[in-house]
Amino acid sequence: MKFRVAVILFVACGATAALAGPIQDRQQLMKNVQAATKDGVALSRGTVPFDAAKAKSVLDVYIDASAKLPTLFPKGSGAESGTKTAADPKIWVDTAGFQAASAKFGTDAKAGLAATDTASFNKAFTEIFKDCNSCHGAYRVKQQ
Ligand code: HEC
């Protein structure tokens, strides 16, 4: 009997964590993306000399994020979950569009790996930056 109660409690806690989990995970993921972007901006402006290893470490954060993003917005993890989130309900209406925006972010980041100097990195980075803005414009609510 005791065992059964424990199992039920465990399942109940798991359900709550399942909704708060992906919201925190995606916000943390975006914070990491933001941190990498600071280095990316410096490289693209030439504030720091071009360095392929540094560029790769920025782009790897984006590539990893683009692969994870589509998994971090399960149904029910919008504002209705009760957890503070800037995810726009449009994500669950136009899921294909959101997934395409995530994929494009990864494709453009992979293209950036071919950069060999500040100019070519700047060109790739400009495309990536457009991906941040267009996804936020369509799928993130303006508040925060
Ligand atoms: C495919 C869509 C998409 C792309 C691409 C994207 N983001 Fe986001 N971003 C979101 C969504 C959706 C949220 C809101 C998440 C939430 O609150 O649940 C967000 C939130 C954020 C946040 C706030 C995180 C917090 O503290 O809660 C920052 C900062 C951010 N993004 C930066 C960036 C940067 C910089 C890029 C590009 C290098 C980028 N994002 C690319 C969709 C995207």
Boltz pocket constraint, residues with backbone or C-beta under 6 A from the ligand:
constraints:
  - pocket:
      binder: B
      contacts: [[A, 23], [A, 26], [A, 27], [A, 28], [A, 30], [A, 31], [A, 33], [A, 34], [A, 37], [A, 62], [A, 69], [A, 77], [A, 84], [A, 85], [A, 86], [A, 87], [A, 88], [A, 98], [A, 101], [A, 102], [A, 103], [A, 105], [A, 128], [A, 129], [A, 131], [A, 132], [A, 133], [A, 135], [A, 136], [A, 139], [A, 140]]
      max_distance: 6.0
